Amino acid sequence: MTFDSRRLQIDQVLPSLAPRDAIGYHTCKLQEVMRSIGISSEIFADEIKGEMNGLARPFRDFVKRRGSPSRYVIYQASTGSPIVQHLMNRPEPLIINFHNITPKEILGRWEPRIGIVVGAGVKQLAALGEKAIGAISVSKFNRWCLEQEGLSKNSLVAAPFIPLPQHNADRPQPPSFSESRWLFVGRIAPNKAQHDIVLAFAAYLQAWDPSASLTLVGSISSQRYADFLTEIIHNLGLESRVTLTGPVTNSELEEHYRNATVFVCLSDHEGFGFPIVEALARSVPVVAFSSSAIPETLGRAGMLLSSKQPLAVAAAVSLIEKDRTLRDELLREARKTLDRYSPETAQAENLAALNTLIPEMAGYL
């Protein structure tokens, strides 16, 4: 593809572009928005997976391309990557779009190699901060994380693009089941703390509803942690009550949301919390541990807990399951949260952030 040299060009680079991945979705939607207003934009990824082939070009193509200070590059940052060193040596003005890096202290004790990678990612952020003209974080919590690494220059916040169904006052109410159906969506990883969900669920079975079920949706990113999780499930005798789905298709994910009566999130660290917003958009009430970016993401649309003590979590789920007035109030608040993260809001905030950092944007807005 050839570009009109008079047009503004803003390209994006990232370590991996994968299907059903929040960062990948955000990257593709941001490109779509920029192109819709006449900005030239390409995506370059070090790894392009499955159905994402054709949506991006290999990063080696970016390496071969002659650098130009008249183009801009957005780096979608979420882990350590060898592509960072090349970005450091490019002449293009650089913008960091930050999606969070899980602390190595959480991951390293389970997966030492991953801990090394994320630790390197934090160091790379600090180095990139010296080159970048600014940063756009997907949450205020992420902006705070950047500030801890010394990245405070031109540091902005813009809502991420999230694949949400249309929502309005006529959204169907959640299904009515005789038993409680717990759901959590997220990679099987230490920071997601699925083991705490299992312990709370076991307490709920004993104290409130012996017919309840728990579904944990997500692929495995730490095999050692996955083994630990399955051992807990086995030791508690919950094999018939807890389902680990592994990776799922979009239609299967929709089915899991449709069948859930409550979404339970006890993560120790989240840079945003996409599945929380997905659950709200499908009228599934949320019970969540108040950590990292979760309070910011959820707002007043769910029950935030200061403790992960199993009985406390189980009691909160029992309350939200049985108190119809509370559920209705939370669903009303959910509409406000969904407006905050609507595609229109994400588009407006990301374009405004780019306009702040890129003087040439004024001619496109």
Beta strands, then each sheet from edge to edge (+ up, - down):
strand 1: 10-17
strand 2: 43-48
strand 3: 57-58
strand 4: 72-77
strand 5: 94-98
strand 6: 134-137
strand 7: 155-157
strand 8: 181-185
strand 9: 213-217
strand 10: 242-246
strand 11: 262-265
strand 12: 286-289
strand 13: 303-305
sheet 1: 3+ 2+ 1+ 4+ 5+ 6+ 7+
sheet 2: 10+ 9+ 8+ 11+ 12+ 13+
end
